[in-house]
């Protein structure tokens, strides 16, 4: 079991003027999805493990992109380390997943070497038998050592899932919780268990930003239209086209969309 104990968010806000995302990993078992239809990101991120839904910080992960520069990584060169528990295919998947950012943004993911880099801040891809998750954005109160991304073998089998968690670390939240989302989606709360309502909160611009990037139904950070649905034959989210509500596919696990990459380029001031 992994338990992250952090300072109170209010104290962070007083000192730094930012909202630091706090997550609590709890020890409930996580089983791999068994449904045969197309999988989506909510089938991999185990929210009851990653976030204590009763905790006052549980909703913080759902904003769209960090608004404070203190939560962005201070360098465009990001060091990363892969657990020795990973097998060769899993290691190759992490390397290949990160190559997309090297090729499509100004970020450079470079392997961490303790002999060279000492205790420098780095992203640490750890292995877990049951959990998949991470904390969002850079923590200015912990400028040294590892920032953990915890992945189980099932999550490690999908490069898109590895990229999704990496985008969280870089500072992206879930697309359907951006401040303007009510113009683009209608949340069907009656078809969502109340314990997951916090995953669908839209946040005001004082806490997050869209970087003026168009709403992206195809974002790697978007839930599917059936996310957490009580009745899996009915959508938990419907797309809006003006005043009309329409049925359409949302979300995917193939890889970052152009909208996802555009936000990273803007966030990290890529030319």
Secondary structure, DSSP 8 states (H G I E B T S, - for coil): --------HHHHHHHHSS------------------S---GGGTS-HHHHS-TTSTTGGGGGSSBB--GGGS-SSSEEEEEE-TTS-HHHHHHHHHHHHHHHHHSS-EEEE--HHHHTTB-EEEEEE-SS--EE--S--TT--BSEEEEEE-HHHHT-HHHHHHHHHHHHTB--GGGSTTGGGTEEE-GGGB-GGGGGGG----TTTB--TT----TT-TT---TTTTBSSTTS-SEEEEETTEEE------SS---HHHHHHHHHHTT--
